[in-house]
Amino acid sequence: MSDIRVLLVDDHAMMRAGFRTILSLEDDITVVGEAATGLEAVAAASALRPAVICMDVQMPDMDGLEATRRIVADPTLDAAVLIVTTFDRDDYLFAALSAGASGFLLKNAGPEELVSAVRVVAGGDALLAPEVTRRVIARFASSDAGPRAVAAPLALAEPLTERESEVLRSMAEALSNAEIAARLYIGEATVKTHVSNVLQKLGARDRVQAVVLAHRHGLA
């Protein structure tokens, strides 16, 4: 994998320092800058062109949610936003989903989880901590669609293959591509292909939406 340029955004200098120390140990990751507010994050994203932005939520001047919206909406930028939060408020999560964040990680995650998350979103995949996935599913599966919609079959232009169905069920358990590969005894590249096919057939923009659809329509 080519060098992954990372921007760290958090209003606590010690948190940024900790993230920098962890990520700088990796040969394929370079921390190109830091920001302490959402406004600084938007400006730094434009100036530094990072591949991944580790974004806090609660910050002065502009919070991480609005910063994420602006960065994702900018067609000149190609940065994946990884929300790194204490995750004590569900409304932050769903607002960030709507804003276009690519991943969510809890601040109590281990160093190896942070490194893995950066690589996952840099590779174009979405990542959710298992705790986050459960909350997303619980919220959307019980949303205004109602219980009938949860059980209703999903009309697909092309049906999922047996292997794609297995991959979707594993995605619904919040397994990563590596974990799915180990479970199904296939390569990670093959898993990525299956995930891409699943998203296309479901008409889902990312893994989160695919998992929600799977639970709503009895596919998982």
Order of alpha helices (4+ residues) and beta strands (2+ residues): beta-alpha-beta-alpha-beta-alpha-beta-alpha-beta-alpha-beta-alpha-alpha-alpha-alpha-alpha-alpha
